[in-house]
Amino acid sequence: MHNPPKPADRTAAMLSACLMEAARGRARTAAHLRVRGPGALPLMLAQGLFTAVVALAVLRLFHPI
């Protein structure tokens, strides 16, 4: 006879499923952000520069020099 699952077991299974789905979503997002082909280097440099400028602006906003 099969024992019914305990609430703690069901909660752990649901949490595990949520974490696995979140990881799958992050992997899909990372795959979409990859840049390949001709012109990839300038685009990656532009993305990096934009990210750095935004990060510095946020730092400056919350920590004035």
C-alpha positions as CSV (number, residue, x, y, z in Angstrom):
1,M,0.0,0.0,0.0
2,H,1.3,3.4,-0.9
3,N,1.6,6.0,1.9
4,P,0.2,9.5,1.2
5,P,2.8,12.2,0.9
6,K,3.4,14.4,3.9
7,P,2.9,18.2,3.6
8,A,6.6,18.8,4.1
9,D,7.4,16.4,1.2
10,R,4.9,18.1,-1.1
11,T,6.3,21.5,-0.2
12,A,9.8,20.4,-0.9
13,A,8.8,18.9,-4.2
14,M,6.9,22.1,-5.2
15,L,10.0,24.2,-4.2
16,S,12.3,22.0,-6.2
17,A,10.0,22.2,-9.3
18,C,9.9,26.1,-9.0
19,L,13.7,26.3,-8.7
20,M,14.2,24.0,-11.7
21,E,11.8,26.1,-13.8
22,A,13.5,29.3,-12.8
23,A,16.9,27.9,-13.7
24,R,15.5,26.8,-17.1
25,G,14.2,30.3,-17.7
26,R,17.6,31.9,-16.8
27,A,19.3,29.5,-19.3
28,R,16.9,30.5,-22.0
29,T,17.5,34.2,-21.2
30,A,21.3,33.7,-21.3
31,A,21.0,31.9,-24.7
32,H,19.0,34.9,-26.1
33,L,21.6,37.4,-24.9
34,R,24.6,35.6,-26.6
35,V,25.9,37.5,-29.5
36,R,27.5,35.7,-32.5
37,G,28.5,36.3,-36.0
38,P,29.9,39.3,-37.8
39,G,29.8,42.5,-35.7
40,A,29.6,40.6,-32.5
41,L,32.6,42.2,-30.9
42,P,31.5,45.8,-31.3
43,L,28.0,44.9,-30.0
44,M,29.4,43.1,-27.0
45,L,31.6,46.1,-26.2
46,A,28.7,48.4,-26.6
47,Q,26.6,46.3,-24.2
48,G,29.4,46.2,-21.7
49,L,30.0,50.0,-21.9
50,F,26.2,50.6,-21.5
51,T,26.1,48.3,-18.4
52,A,29.1,50.0,-16.9
53,V,27.6,53.5,-17.4
54,V,24.3,52.5,-15.9
55,A,26.0,50.8,-12.9
56,L,28.1,54.0,-12.3
57,A,24.9,56.2,-12.6
58,V,23.1,54.0,-10.0
59,L,26.1,54.1,-7.7
60,R,26.3,57.9,-8.1
61,L,22.6,58.2,-7.4
62,F,22.8,56.3,-4.1
63,H,26.3,57.3,-3.0
64,P,27.0,60.9,-4.0
65,I,30.7,61.7,-4.1
